């Protein structure tokens, strides 16, 4: 299972829901990130999961932009409810 367009796949069991988006946060991912979300060349990838089954999701995301044909990733990872 994976995204052929990104050349990304996983063969191990998945514990998170993964998403990505261009120019905005991935669909269903309730967070914001720096200029990547305001720029048409911006993108973000995120993972959300509830490993302890209490109904509260953990979210991890990283954004970036394409500048002069090069991928520039954010230096920070967005983390919300890390231990949920």
Secondary structure, DSSP 8 states (H G I E B T S, - for coil): -EEGGGTEE--S---SEEEEEESS--TT-----SGGGTSTTEEEEEEEE-TTSSS--EEEEEEEEEETTEEEE-SS-EEESTT-
